[in-house]
Amino acid sequence: MSRSEETAVAPETRSSDVAIVYLVFALLFGFSLFMAWGNFQGVPEFYAFMGIAGATPWVLLVAGIVVPPVLFVTGMAIARGRSMMARAGIMLAALAVNAQISLLLEQAARNVAAGVLG
């Protein structure tokens, strides 16, 4: 095999590279989980302050906590055995879906408060 043919072969994916990609995305998903936990603690207090404690959207708050880890694990499962770029792309898509769901849950919680307050 000549030198040019050796460089044309795709490099092997090292397990350390895979771990770094997953670690970066774990931090990003962890931040989303941290924000959801903050909402889980802060929104009921805010609703109680506003006098609408009975309208606290518990289902939305719990969903906000459950979604990031589920999407992270799902992204890892789908990305398993693929190239490094494909893994990063799949994890980025999972992070984008996570962001969209988080925004939808936040908007739904605002609609609950707006509906109760009139």
N, C-alpha and C positions, 0 to 999 in steps of 0.2 A: 504494500500500500504506500503510495507516495505521500509526501508531506501535505499537499493540498487536499487530498482525499481524507486525511486524518482530521483536518480542521473543519471539513464540511460535515462531519458526523456530529449530531446533536450531543451536547454534554449531558452526562448523567445527572440526575437530580440527587443532590446530597441531602441526607436527613437533617443536617444542620440548617440548610436553606429552607426546608419545609417548616422546621420549628420556628425559624425567625418570622416567616410569613404568618404562621398561625399566631405567634406571640403578638405581632403588631395588630392583627385583627382582634385578638382577644382583648387587648387594651382598648380598642375602639368600641367593641361591643360592651366591655366592662364599664366604660364611661356612660353608655346609653342605659345600662342597668343601674348605675349609680344615680342618674337623673330620674329614672322611674321610681327608685326607692325614695328619693327626695319628694317626689310627687305623692307617693303613698303616705308619707308622713305629714306633708304640708297641706295637701288639699283638704283632708277632713278638718284640720284646725281652721283653715280659711272658711270652709263652709259653715262651721260652728260659729265663727265670728260673725258671719253674715246672717246667721239665724236660720240657715237652711240645712242643718246637720242631717236631717232625715233624707235629703236628696243626694247624699254623697254617692258618687258613681263607683262603688266598690268593684264591680265587674271590670270596668275600664282600668282602674288602678292595678288590679291583680293582673290583667292582661298585659299591661305595660311592663310588669316585672317578668312575666313568663316569656314574652316574645323574644327578647334579645338572646337568652341562652338557647332557646329552641332553634332560632335561625342560625346561630353560630354552629351548633352541632349538625344541623341539616346541611349547611354549606360545607362543613368538613367532610361529611359523608358523601356528598355529591362530588367534591373535588378529589377524593381519594383516587390515587393511581393515575392522575393526569399530569401534564407538564406544569412547570412552575408558573408560567404565565396564565395557563388555564385555571390553576388553583387560585392565584391572586384575583383573576377576573371573576371567578365564581364567588369568592369571599367578598369582593367589592359589590357584586350584585346583591348578595345577602345583606350587606350593610346598608345598601340603598333601600332595599325593601324594609329593613328595620326602621330606618329613618322615616320612611313614608307611613308606616303603621303607627309609629310614635306620634307623628303629627296628626294623623287621623284620630287617634285616641284623645289627644289633647283638645282637638276641636270638638269632639263629641262631649267631653267633659264641660267645655265652655257652653255648649248648647244646652246641656242639662241645667247649668246654673242660670243661663239666660231665660230658659223656659220657666223655671221656678220663680225667679225674681220678676218676671213679666216685663 
